[in-house]
Amino acid sequence: MNHETEESIRFWQTPPLNGVELLTARYIEHRFVPHVHDGFVIGMIMAGAQRYRYRGAEHLAPTGTLVLINPDEVHNGHKGHDAGWHYRAFYPDNAQLHGLLEELGLPSTHLPTFNETLLQDPDLFNGLRQLHQLLEGPESALHQQTVWRQMMLALLNRHARLPMPGKPGVEHRAVRQAKELLQARLAEPPSLEELATAVNLSPFHFARVFQRATGMPPHTWLMQQRIAHARALLQQGCLPLQVATQLGFADQSHLSRQFKKVYGVGPGAYRIASAQLL
């Protein structure tokens, strides 16, 4: 069976991002009739090409382009290439985006709009693709919620004229409390929203304050702590599988990938080398 000639659709939501629907699909002969969505459509053409009519004009979206559709605007869609098109998309509801604007301290009465529908922005395309893939996997709510906010701010700032929020302040007490909470819950970390509530800040403001203080977003700082603890456990002779389970890694291969990024060697080899020094 040739899977390249088959259409496929996967539609899902991830619990950490309430109000964001996700789609990955391959369309060949499917044709979308003229329709509207209540919220934004943020699409990525992964392969092939799509044709669509929007705001009275015909558009051809090739591989590597972003397709942006504003709420309540009529559009259709069909293939722009014999092989169809492979597509990933975010469908955030309006309440989700109103909430992000409020977190940033920006006016949220009216949502921003995209003036252009078809964009060539490789950096943003790659960031949104990585975010979409992240939301398919087992990454923590802390990770997913943080990167979602970062990418939405980048998208809206670049292409919807959303002003950048002011530079975050220095919140030493909040950052210290957050670090203590993350250290106490390495295996089952709180979400970004839970962390922000614990230190009495909005999630987006907290994430920016934390990154200013530490040089990294909270999920990256958490991973650094996990890897440091993993190193200590491996030095004590713990098996990599035990370490992965104890510290909340998705599995042993997840630990191996992250450990090697920092130390340049896998945890198994590091454990053996440490034992030889005793």
C-alpha positions in Angstrom: 0.0 0.0 0.0 1.3 3.4 -1.0 0.8 5.8 2.0 1.9 8.7 -0.1 -1.3 8.5 -2.1 -3.6 8.4 1.0 -5.2 11.3 2.8 -4.7 11.4 6.6 -6.1 13.6 9.3 -5.3 13.9 13.0 -7.2 16.4 15.1 -6.4 16.8 18.9 -6.1 19.0 21.9 -3.4 18.9 24.6 -4.6 19.4 28.2 -2.0 22.1 29.1 -3.3 24.4 26.4 -7.0 24.7 27.0 -8.8 26.3 24.0 -6.2 25.4 21.4 -7.1 22.8 18.8 -4.4 21.2 16.7 -4.4 19.6 13.3 -2.0 17.7 11.1 -3.2 16.4 7.8 -2.4 15.4 4.3 -5.0 16.4 1.7 -5.0 15.4 -1.9 -8.4 15.6 -3.5 -10.3 17.1 -0.6 -11.8 20.5 -1.3 -12.9 22.9 1.4 -16.0 24.8 0.6 -16.2 28.5 1.5 -16.4 28.7 5.3 -15.3 30.7 8.4 -13.8 30.0 11.8 -14.7 31.7 15.0 -11.0 32.1 15.9 -7.7 32.4 14.1 -6.2 29.8 11.8 -2.4 29.6 11.9 -1.3 27.0 9.3 2.0 25.7 8.0 2.5 24.1 4.6 4.9 21.2 5.4 5.0 19.8 1.8 3.2 20.2 -1.5 1.1 23.3 -2.0 -2.4 24.6 -1.2 -4.6 27.0 -3.2 -7.2 29.1 -1.4 -9.4 32.1 -1.9 -9.4 34.7 0.8 -10.4 38.4 0.8 -11.4 38.3 -2.8 -8.1 37.0 -4.1 -6.6 33.6 -5.0 -3.5 32.5 -3.2 -1.0 29.7 -3.7 0.8 28.5 -0.5 3.9 26.4 -1.3 6.0 24.4 1.1 7.5 26.4 4.0 4.9 29.1 4.0 2.6 30.3 6.8 -1.1 30.7 6.1 -2.9 33.1 8.5 -6.7 33.5 8.5 -8.5 36.0 10.7 -11.7 35.1 12.6 -15.0 35.2 10.7 -13.3 35.7 7.3 -14.5 33.5 4.4 -12.0 31.2 2.7 -11.8 27.9 0.9 -9.0 25.5 0.1 -7.9 22.8 -2.3 -4.6 21.3 -3.7 -2.1 23.5 -5.5 0.1 20.5 -6.4 -0.7 17.2 -7.9 0.4 15.4 -4.7 -1.8 17.7 -2.5 -0.5 19.3 0.6 0.7 18.3 4.0 -0.5 20.7 6.6 -0.1 21.5 10.3 -2.4 24.1 12.0 -3.3 25.8 15.3 -6.8 26.8 16.0 -6.7 28.9 19.2 -10.1 30.1 20.5 -10.4 33.9 21.1 -10.5 33.5 24.9 -7.0 31.9 24.8 -5.6 35.0 22.9 -7.5 37.5 25.0 -5.9 35.8 28.1 -2.4 36.1 26.6 -2.9 39.8 26.0 -4.1 40.3 29.5 -1.1 38.5 30.9 1.2 40.9 28.9 -0.6 43.9 30.3 -1.7 44.8 26.7 -5.2 46.0 25.7 -7.4 43.0 25.2 -10.8 44.5 24.3 -10.1 43.8 20.6 -7.9 41.1 19.1 -5.2 42.1 16.7 -5.6 41.1 13.1 -3.2 39.8 10.4 -3.0 42.1 7.4 -1.2 39.5 5.3 -2.5 36.0 4.8 0.5 34.3 3.2 4.0 34.7 4.8 7.5 33.7 4.1 9.2 33.8 7.5 11.5 30.9 7.9 12.5 31.5 11.5 8.9 31.8 12.6 7.8 28.9 10.5 10.5 26.7 12.1 9.5 27.8 15.6 5.8 27.2 15.0 6.6 23.8 13.5 8.7 22.8 16.5 6.0 24.0 18.8 3.4 21.9 17.0 5.5 18.8 17.2 6.2 19.6 20.9 2.4 19.5 21.5 2.3 16.0 20.0 4.7 14.6 22.6 5.1 13.9 26.3 6.8 17.2 27.2 5.7 18.8 30.4 2.9 21.3 30.7 5.6 23.8 31.9 7.4 23.4 28.6 4.3 23.4 26.4 2.7 26.5 28.0 5.9 28.5 28.0 6.8 27.9 24.3 3.2 28.5 23.3 3.3 32.0 24.8 6.7 32.7 23.3 5.7 31.8 19.8 2.3 33.6 19.9 4.1 36.8 21.1 6.6 36.5 18.2 3.8 35.8 15.6 1.6 38.7 16.8 4.5 41.1 17.2 5.9 40.4 13.7 2.7 40.1 11.7 -0.2 41.6 13.6 1.6 44.8 14.8 1.2 43.8 18.5 3.5 46.0 20.5 6.2 44.3 22.5 5.5 44.5 26.2 7.9 46.5 28.4 11.0 45.0 29.8 10.1 42.7 32.7 11.1 43.9 36.2 13.4 42.2 38.7 11.3 39.9 41.0 14.0 38.2 43.1 11.5 36.7 45.6 9.3 35.3 42.9 12.2 33.7 41.1 13.6 32.3 44.3 10.3 30.8 45.2 9.9 29.3 41.7 13.3 27.7 41.8 12.5 26.1 45.2 9.2 24.8 43.9 10.8 23.3 40.8 13.6 21.7 42.8 11.0 20.1 45.1 9.1 18.7 42.1 11.7 17.7 39.6 9.8 14.5 38.6 6.4 16.1 38.5 6.9 19.8 37.8 4.1 22.3 38.1 2.7 23.9 34.9 3.7 27.4 34.0 0.3 28.6 35.2 0.6 26.8 38.5 4.1 28.3 39.1 2.9 31.8 38.3 0.0 31.4 40.7 2.3 30.2 43.4 4.5 33.4 43.1 1.5 35.7 42.5 2.4 36.8 38.9 0.7 36.3 35.6 2.1 33.3 33.6 3.5 35.4 30.8 5.0 38.0 33.1 6.5 35.3 35.3 8.1 33.5 32.3 9.7 36.7 31.2 10.9 37.6 34.7 12.4 34.2 35.2 14.2 34.2 31.9 15.6 37.7 32.6 16.9 36.5 36.0 18.3 33.1 34.9 19.1 33.5 31.2 16.7 30.7 30.3 13.0 29.9 30.4 11.7 27.9 33.4 11.4 24.5 31.5 15.0 24.8 30.4 16.2 25.7 33.9 14.2 22.7 35.2 15.9 20.4 32.7 19.3 21.6 33.8 18.5 20.7 37.4 17.2 17.3 36.3 20.4 16.6 34.4 22.6 17.7 37.3 20.7 15.4 39.6 21.0 12.6 37.0 24.7 13.0 37.0 24.9 12.7 40.8 22.8 9.5 40.8 24.8 8.0 38.0 28.0 8.7 40.0 26.4 6.7 42.8 25.9 3.8 40.5 22.2 4.1 39.7 21.1 2.6 36.4 20.0 5.0 33.7 16.5 3.6 33.6 16.2 4.1 37.4 17.5 7.7 37.0 15.0 8.4 34.2 12.1 7.1 36.3 13.1 8.9 39.4 13.6 12.3 37.8 10.5 12.3 35.6 12.1 11.9 32.1 9.7 10.5 29.6 11.8 7.4 29.2 15.5 6.3 29.2 16.1 7.6 25.7 14.8 11.0 26.7 17.3 11.0 29.5 20.1 9.9 27.1 19.3 12.7 24.6 19.2 15.4 27.2 22.3 14.2 29.1 24.4 13.9 26.0 23.5 17.5 25.0 25.2 18.7 28.2 28.0 16.3 28.9 28.7 14.9 25.4 28.4 11.3 26.5 25.4 9.1 27.2 24.4 8.3 30.8 25.4 4.6 30.6 28.9 5.5 29.5 29.1 8.2 32.1 28.1 5.7 34.8 30.7 3.2 33.7 33.4 5.9 33.6 32.5 7.2 37.0 32.7 3.7 38.5 36.2 3.2 37.2 37.3 6.3 39.1 36.2 4.9 42.5 
